[in-house]
Amino acid sequence: MTRYDSEAALVVVDVQNDFADPAGSLSVRDGAAVVPVLDAEIAAARAAGATVVYTQDWHPPHTPHFAQDGGIWPVHCVQDTWGAALHRALTVDGPIVRKGANGEDGYSGFTMRDPVSGTTVPTELESILRGRFVRRVIVGGLATDYCVKATALDAVRLGFDTTVLVAAIRAVDLEAGDGDRALAELEAAGVELDRTEPTLDDLHAATVADTAIRAHASRLRARSVGPSEPADPAPAEHGDRP
Ligand SMILES: [Zn+2]
């Protein structure tokens, strides 16, 4: 992978349990499949000196974004719940931008909509990227037809050279074909669609790094808790990866 350098930023959109885990309240079909692909991208980006930024839907228990409060979505990604947490296998190595914390609506990692005034308010994502002199934005995560699309459209509107990693996204497809229509819309707006499939070597390198991090964390826990701590079963989780 040679798409990264110090002027590039990988934006990892909403890889949270409610979207990525089959038990999540707004689970995206095959959503967990983006995790190993993104882990490989994150490793490549960090090795090349690129910025990695994560977005996280971070809703209060009530927001006009939810069906129970007049919106369209089931309750999801409520602050400090399991559903809002980033997927356990995702490598986190960079700042996290939380959106919707004050009840704002919207999908983009760059902007939110104030539910009372209807005005668009920025998140801190753009200032993080400008502060690091980023010129190119690479986007992956969930979901293609909502937050990935809105984030990539905002990135291109803000003047960033923008690429979406097709292997690292999945669609909600509320209506059949929504994901494909989103890709067409992105392309029409000037976003590059990178359809490269990650190689087994890329995925393996990310898995090895991930397993090493888990083993290290497990040793640290064992040291602080004492020998009664059960062995960490984490490596078995890789069995459900493609
Ligand atoms: Zn949301």
Residues whose N, C-alpha, C, O or C-beta is under 5 A from the ligand:
A	BS01	ZN	D57
